[in-house]
Amino acid sequence: MMHSTPSRFAALRFFRLAAWQKAILVWIMLAALLVIAARYFKHPMSYFWRGAEMPVLLLAAIGGAYFAYRTLRARAHWRDRLEPGLRLAACLLLLCLAAGQEGWYRWQKFQVLRSGVAMERMGRHFVVGFRSFDDLHALAERGLIGGIYVTRRNLRGETVQSLRRRIDALQAARARAGLPPLFVMADQEGGAVSHLSPLLEPMPPLAALIAGDEEDLEARARDYGERQGQALAALGINMNLSPVVDLKPDKKGGWVDRHTLIERRAIAADPHIVTRVATAYGAGLAASGVQPVVKHFPGLGRVRGDTHLVEVSLTHTPAERAADWLPFREVTARTGAAMMLSHVRLPDIDPHAPASLSRTLVQDILRKKNGSGWNYQGILMTDDLNMGAVYAEGIGRAAAAALDAGVDLILVSYDADQYYRALHAAAAAWRGGGIDARREIESAKRLDRYWEKDHPIAVRPADLARTGEARR
């Protein structure tokens, strides 16, 4: 005969607790739910239970209110009714918070989809992730986005052929609406970060190229870029978030770095080697019709923290800064690569904002045409605004600050729902004068000039003309 073990009755232990112990547990759960509803509702951290988030909060609020009310009715003395009365009030507050947050989010989404001048003007600067291609058509046709981010998470069930058809359909819709093509971005660095594999053949990290003959290093890197670029272009991808030109750190980031992991992704510790490899690789990508993007300026090799999770600051000596910045400056100058700005902070340059949102860094260093300025007039984009280093400040405020600084593209890749919040706030900031009109106009012109050049388009004009879909 089998004997019951205590673990089989673990679910019943709650009912064996004393009344005061039960009350403490209930209040702990209520407090946690109130914090979630007030601060973490539709937060990127809750992305994977997004579909259950609202039902769970509502069920907890309504169920908790029901039992609190029953207890309140059953007790006669005011002292005995105090705790269930407070519990009832907390449950009703939870209900109001959850309903209010959901209502506010739906209102923001509604306002975005209504379109309008401000939404369209700011929307051209946004590159967004998505759950389904069906979510993108209205945004693409109305000019509410400037690009999309594709990764294995939103491509389940797709083949090379079906993905190409979907991207072509979006680009055709843009052409019919008289809008420039979409940036179609992927994060296919090779090695550990290959977000389109296994749809595309996985390739080794760029660092693996260093092992061969040094005289052929550039040739190997260019061949790698061409091979990878051809595979991406076949899908309709026209921009790759690669190469990583952060310098390889001496040691791993340790437990404080759970996601960035630059030591696995960087090419080398020598900035001159990094420049040689990244320049040739970028030229190979461009020759295949894919725009390279160097990342993550101002460099994460010396960072001891993870901007995916927390705010991180970096201090350089002048020599360290010169070494870290050399590949960014040289590769962009030689290849015309775009540049991704990370969320790391440089307190000696801008004590108030991370690099991705810093007007000082963008205007006085990268864009400046004389003195110590780089005169970089290419495309600047942020790293994902869902990352903890900036999201805690409010994704809408972060988007507006980046556009005010003169950044051209805002990436919202991980949690697609955040796009509506970010664009709604950016449009409100633009209408209210919180985004410098002159800098935004210059940014829009840079994007227009990009497409006026001979850049790849994921749908061929000849194909549109044959089917009678071309507007012009």
C-alpha positions in Angstrom: 0.0 0.0 0.0 1.4 3.4 -1.0 1.6 6.1 1.6 0.7 9.7 0.9 3.7 12.1 0.9 3.4 15.6 2.3 4.1 17.0 -1.2 0.8 15.6 -2.4 -1.1 17.8 0.0 1.0 20.9 -0.6 -1.9 22.7 -2.2 -4.0 22.2 1.0 -1.4 23.7 3.3 -2.8 27.2 2.8 -6.1 26.1 4.5 -4.2 24.8 7.5 -2.6 28.2 8.2 -3.8 30.4 11.0 -6.1 33.2 10.0 -3.4 35.9 10.5 -1.0 33.9 8.3 -3.6 33.6 5.5 -4.2 37.3 5.7 -0.5 38.1 5.4 -0.2 35.9 2.3 -3.3 37.4 0.7 -2.0 40.9 1.3 1.4 40.0 -0.2 -0.3 38.7 -3.3 -2.6 41.7 -3.5 0.4 44.1 -3.2 2.3 42.3 -5.9 -0.7 42.5 -8.2 -1.2 46.2 -7.5 2.4 46.8 -8.4 2.0 44.9 -11.6 -1.1 46.8 -12.5 0.3 50.2 -11.6 3.8 49.9 -13.0 4.4 46.7 -15.0 1.1 46.4 -17.0 2.0 45.5 -20.6 5.7 45.8 -19.6 8.3 44.1 -21.9 9.0 41.8 -19.0 5.5 40.4 -19.2 5.6 39.9 -23.0 5.4 36.1 -22.8 2.2 36.1 -20.7 0.7 39.1 -22.4 -2.4 37.2 -23.5 -3.2 36.1 -20.0 -2.1 39.3 -18.2 -5.5 41.2 -18.3 -7.7 38.1 -17.6 -5.5 37.1 -14.6 -5.7 40.6 -13.1 -9.4 40.9 -13.6 -10.1 37.4 -12.2 -7.9 38.2 -9.1 -9.6 41.5 -8.6 -13.2 40.3 -9.0 -12.6 37.1 -7.1 -10.8 38.8 -4.3 -13.5 41.5 -4.1 -16.3 38.8 -3.9 -14.6 36.9 -1.1 -13.7 40.1 0.8 -17.4 41.3 0.5 -18.7 37.9 1.8 -16.3 38.1 4.8 -17.3 41.6 5.4 -21.0 40.8 5.5 -20.5 37.8 7.8 -18.7 39.8 10.5 -20.7 42.0 12.9 -18.0 43.9 15.0 -16.4 46.8 13.2 -12.9 45.6 14.3 -13.5 42.3 12.6 -14.7 44.1 9.5 -11.7 46.3 9.1 -9.4 43.9 7.4 -11.9 42.5 4.9 -13.1 46.1 4.2 -9.5 47.2 3.4 -9.1 44.0 1.3 -12.3 44.8 -0.7 -11.0 48.4 -1.3 -7.6 47.0 -2.5 -9.4 44.6 -4.9 -11.5 47.4 -6.3 -8.4 49.5 -6.7 -6.8 46.6 -8.6 -9.8 46.3 -10.8 -9.7 50.1 -11.6 -6.0 50.1 -12.2 -6.1 47.1 -14.6 -9.2 48.4 -16.5 -7.7 51.9 -16.6 -4.4 50.8 -17.9 -6.0 48.6 -20.6 -8.3 51.4 -21.6 -5.5 53.9 -21.8 -3.4 51.5 -24.0 -6.4 50.9 -26.3 -7.0 54.6 -26.6 -3.3 55.2 -27.6 -3.6 52.4 -30.2 -6.8 53.8 -31.5 -5.3 57.3 -31.9 -2.3 55.9 -33.7 -4.4 53.9 -36.2 -6.5 57.0 -36.8 -3.4 58.4 -38.4 -3.0 62.1 -39.0 -0.2 64.4 -39.8 1.7 64.0 -36.5 1.4 60.2 -36.4 2.6 59.9 -40.0 5.4 62.4 -39.6 6.7 60.6 -36.5 5.8 57.1 -37.8 8.3 57.3 -40.6 11.0 57.1 -38.0 9.9 53.9 -36.3 11.1 50.3 -37.0 8.9 47.8 -35.3 8.7 44.1 -34.4 5.5 42.3 -34.8 3.5 39.1 -34.0 1.9 38.7 -37.4 2.3 40.2 -40.8 -1.4 41.0 -40.7 -0.6 43.5 -38.0 1.6 45.4 -40.3 -0.4 46.2 -43.4 -2.4 49.1 -42.0 0.7 50.6 -40.5 2.7 50.3 -43.7 0.0 51.6 -46.0 -0.8 54.6 -43.9 2.9 55.6 -43.4 2.8 54.9 -39.7 6.1 53.0 -39.7 9.4 53.3 -41.6 10.5 49.8 -41.2 10.0 46.3 -39.8 12.2 44.0 -37.8 12.1 40.3 -38.6 13.4 37.5 -36.4 12.6 33.9 -35.8 10.0 34.8 -33.1 7.7 36.4 -35.7 8.5 34.0 -38.6 7.3 30.7 -37.2 6.0 28.5 -40.0 7.5 30.7 -42.7 9.7 29.5 -45.6 12.1 31.5 -47.6 9.5 31.8 -50.4 6.6 32.7 -48.2 8.6 35.3 -46.3 9.7 36.9 -49.5 6.1 37.0 -50.7 4.9 38.7 -47.5 7.7 41.3 -47.6 7.0 42.0 -51.3 3.4 42.5 -50.5 4.2 45.1 -47.9 6.6 46.9 -50.2 4.0 46.8 -53.0 1.5 48.4 -50.7 4.0 51.2 -49.9 4.5 51.8 -53.6 0.8 52.0 -54.3 0.5 54.6 -51.5 3.3 56.7 -52.9 5.5 56.0 -49.9 9.2 55.1 -49.8 10.1 51.4 -49.2 10.2 50.0 -45.8 13.5 49.2 -44.1 13.4 45.5 -43.5 15.9 44.7 -40.8 17.4 41.5 -39.4 19.9 40.7 -36.7 22.1 38.2 -38.5 25.6 38.7 -37.1 26.7 35.2 -37.4 27.7 32.9 -34.5 25.6 33.4 -31.3 23.4 36.1 -32.8 21.8 34.6 -35.9 18.1 35.4 -35.4 17.0 34.2 -38.9 18.6 30.8 -38.5 17.6 28.0 -39.2 15.6 29.8 -41.9 19.0 30.9 -43.2 22.1 28.8 -43.0 23.9 29.6 -39.8 27.4 31.1 -40.3 30.3 31.4 -37.9 31.0 34.6 -36.0 33.1 37.2 -37.9 35.8 36.6 -35.2 36.4 33.2 -36.8 37.9 34.8 -39.9 40.9 36.0 -38.0 42.3 32.5 -37.7 43.4 32.4 -41.4 46.1 34.0 -43.4 46.3 37.7 -42.5 47.0 38.8 -46.1 43.6 37.4 -47.2 41.7 38.7 -44.2 39.8 41.4 -46.1 39.0 39.0 -49.0 37.6 36.4 -46.5 35.5 39.1 -44.8 34.1 40.5 -48.0 33.2 37.0 -49.3 31.5 36.3 -45.9 29.5 39.6 -46.3 28.5 38.8 -49.9 27.4 35.3 -49.1 25.4 36.4 -46.0 24.0 39.5 -47.9 22.8 37.4 -50.8 20.9 35.1 -48.5 19.3 38.1 -46.7 18.5 39.9 -49.9 16.7 36.7 -51.2 14.3 37.1 -48.3 13.7 40.8 -49.0 15.9 42.0 -46.1 17.6 45.3 -47.0 19.4 46.2 -43.7 21.3 43.9 -41.4 22.1 45.0 -37.8 25.8 43.9 -38.2 28.8 44.2 -37.9 29.5 44.4 -34.1 32.5 46.7 -33.9 32.7 46.9 -30.1 36.2 45.8 -29.0 36.4 42.3 -27.5 36.8 42.7 -23.7 39.5 41.0 -21.7 37.1 39.1 -19.6 33.4 38.1 -19.6 30.8 40.4 -18.2 30.0 37.9 -15.5 26.6 37.5 -13.8 25.7 41.2 -14.4 25.7 40.6 -18.1 23.0 38.1 -19.1 22.2 39.2 -22.6 24.8 41.6 -24.2 27.7 39.1 -24.1 30.0 41.2 -26.3 32.9 38.8 -25.6 31.1 36.2 -27.8 30.1 38.6 -30.5 33.0 41.0 -30.9 35.5 40.5 -33.7 38.8 41.3 -31.9 40.4 43.5 -29.2 42.6 45.3 -31.7 40.6 48.3 -33.2 42.6 48.1 -36.4 41.8 44.4 -37.0 38.1 45.2 -36.2 38.2 48.0 -38.7 39.7 45.8 -41.5 37.2 43.0 -41.0 34.1 45.2 -40.5 34.9 47.4 -43.5 35.4 44.4 -45.9 32.3 42.6 -44.5 30.2 45.8 -44.8 31.3 46.2 -48.4 30.3 42.6 -49.1 26.9 43.2 -47.6 26.4 46.4 -49.5 27.5 44.7 -52.8 24.7 42.2 -52.2 22.1 44.9 -51.7 22.0 44.9 -47.9 22.8 48.0 -45.8 25.3 47.3 -42.9 24.8 48.8 -39.5 27.7 49.2 -37.1 26.9 48.7 -33.4 26.8 49.5 -30.5 28.2 53.1 -30.4 30.0 54.3 -28.2 31.1 50.8 -27.6 30.2 48.1 -25.1 33.5 46.3 -24.8 34.4 48.0 -21.5 30.9 48.0 -20.1 30.4 45.9 -16.9 26.6 45.7 -17.0 23.7 44.9 -19.2 21.7 47.6 -20.8 18.9 45.1 -21.5 18.2 45.2 -17.8 19.6 48.3 -16.1 21.1 51.7 -16.6 24.9 51.5 -17.2 27.5 54.2 -17.3 30.9 54.0 -18.9 34.1 56.1 -18.3 37.0 56.2 -20.7 40.5 57.5 -20.7 41.2 59.5 -23.8 43.3 56.6 -25.2 40.5 54.1 -24.5 37.9 56.3 -26.1 40.0 56.8 -29.2 40.5 53.0 -29.6 36.8 52.2 -29.0 35.6 54.8 -31.5 38.1 54.1 -34.3 36.1 51.3 -35.9 32.8 53.2 -35.8 34.3 56.3 -37.4 36.4 54.4 -40.0 33.9 51.8 -41.1 31.0 54.3 -41.5 33.3 56.6 -43.5 34.5 53.8 -45.8 31.2 51.9 -46.3 28.4 54.4 -45.7 27.1 52.1 -43.0 24.3 53.1 -40.7 25.1 53.3 -36.9 23.2 51.9 -33.9 23.4 53.9 -30.7 23.5 51.9 -27.5 21.8 52.9 -24.2 25.1 53.2 -22.3 25.7 56.5 -20.6 28.8 58.7 -20.9 28.7 61.0 -17.9 31.5 63.2 -19.0 29.8 64.0 -22.3 26.2 64.0 -21.3 25.3 63.3 -17.6 21.6 63.4 -18.3 20.9 61.0 -21.1 22.2 57.7 -22.6 24.0 57.8 -25.9 20.8 56.8 -27.8 18.9 59.8 -26.5 21.8 62.3 -26.2 21.5 65.5 -28.2 25.0 66.5 -27.1 26.5 63.3 -28.4 24.6 63.2 -31.7 24.8 66.9 -32.6 28.1 68.0 -31.0 30.2 64.9 -31.9 28.6 62.7 -34.6 26.8 65.3 -36.8 29.1 68.3 -36.3 30.9 69.3 -39.4 33.9 71.1 -38.1 36.5 70.9 -35.3 36.3 67.6 -33.4 33.0 66.6 -35.1 32.7 63.5 -37.3 30.5 65.1 -39.9 28.6 61.8 -40.0 25.5 62.3 -42.1 24.4 58.7 -42.4 21.5 57.0 -40.6 21.5 56.8 -36.9 19.2 54.4 -35.1 18.6 53.5 -31.5 19.0 50.1 -29.9 15.7 48.6 -28.9 13.7 51.0 -26.7 12.3 48.0 -24.8 15.6 47.6 -23.0 15.7 48.3 -19.3 18.3 51.1 -19.5 15.7 53.4 -21.2 12.3 51.8 -20.8 12.2 52.7 -17.1 12.2 56.3 -18.0 9.1 55.8 -20.2 9.3 54.5 -23.7 7.3 57.5 -25.1 9.7 60.0 -23.5 12.6 58.0 -24.7 11.3 58.0 -28.3 10.7 61.7 -28.2 14.1 62.4 -26.7 15.8 60.4 -29.4 14.0 62.2 -32.2 14.7 65.5 -30.6 18.4 64.6 -30.5 18.4 64.0 -34.3 18.3 60.2 -34.3 16.7 58.9 -37.6 15.2 55.6 -36.7 13.6 54.3 -33.5 13.8 50.6 -32.9 11.0 48.9 -31.0 11.7 45.2 -31.7 11.1 42.9 -28.8 7.6 43.9 -27.6 5.6 45.1 -30.5 2.8 46.5 -28.3 5.1 49.2 -27.0 5.2 50.8 -30.5 1.7 52.3 -30.0 2.7 53.9 -26.7 6.0 55.2 -28.1 4.5 56.7 -31.3 1.5 58.2 -29.4 3.9 60.0 -27.1 6.3 61.1 -29.8 3.4 62.6 -31.8 2.2 64.4 -28.8 5.7 65.7 -28.1 6.0 66.9 -31.7 2.7 68.7 -31.6 3.7 70.4 -28.3 7.1 71.5 -29.5 9.0 68.9 -27.5 10.8 67.6 -30.6 13.0 70.2 -32.4 11.3 70.7 -35.8 14.5 71.6 -37.6 16.3 68.5 -36.5 13.3 66.3 -37.3 13.1 67.8 -40.8 16.8 67.1 -41.4 16.3 63.6 -40.2 13.4 63.0 -42.6 15.5 64.4 -45.5 18.2 61.9 -44.6 15.7 59.1 -44.9 14.4 60.4 -48.2 17.9 60.8 -49.6 18.7 57.2 -48.6 15.9 55.8 -50.8 16.6 58.3 -53.6 20.0 56.7 -54.0 20.5 53.3 -55.6 19.5 51.3 -52.5 17.9 47.9 -52.7 14.1 47.7 -52.7 12.4 44.5 -51.7 9.9 44.6 -54.5 11.1 45.4 -58.1 9.3 48.2 -59.9 9.1 46.0 -63.0 7.0 43.5 -61.1 4.6 46.2 -60.1 4.3 47.6 -63.6 3.5 44.1 -65.0 0.6 43.7 -62.5 -0.7 47.2 -63.0 0.1 48.0 -59.3 2.5 50.8 -59.8 1.0 54.2 -58.9 3.5 56.2 -60.9 
